């Protein structure tokens, strides 16, 4: 077994077999799931090309877990909404939001366990309120057309009114707009992390 501060390399071969280079043994998806639960860090690589395929393997683990009786974590409504985000202009925001939400939920879970609190609904309500506030504040960093796409009202501005937009501006976002949005996304993720640390 690899030490927790090391990243284990898992090789995936053409016959779909998985090889743990840390233990020099073939493993299954169940073994990888146990490693995740044990906080063991690993990266899955294609044995032939060296390509990082960790994302697809983790997705496969979730698929198998979801197909086990009584272990569904993702409600149908959530899955439908997630599918709708693919190809949407908000797609690039979702990964950072979900990652920060799950990290915050995990920390909240540990604090509740440490305090001996046995009310999971109260924990969920607290986390939903915190996530909503984090997301709303972070969205304030984005430019107006993105906020409008999310259906969120713009905060009143103290700046003097600007002149009417010209035809080019009325045509919609440009490549420069999306480049700016990517920069703002990175800033949003940093802001989310700072806000989450302050909340704990």
Buried (B, 14 or more C-beta within 10 A) or exposed (E): EBEEEEEBBBBBEEEEEBBBEBEEEEBEBEBBBEBEEEEBEBEBBBBEEEEEBBEEBBEBBEEBBEEEEEEEEEEEEEEEEEEEBEEEBEEEBBEBBEEBBEEBBEBBBEEBEEEEEEEEEEBEEEBEEBBEEBBEEBBEBBEEEBBEEEEBEEEEEEEEEEEEEEEEEEEEBEEEBEEBBEEBBEEBBEBBBEBBEEEE
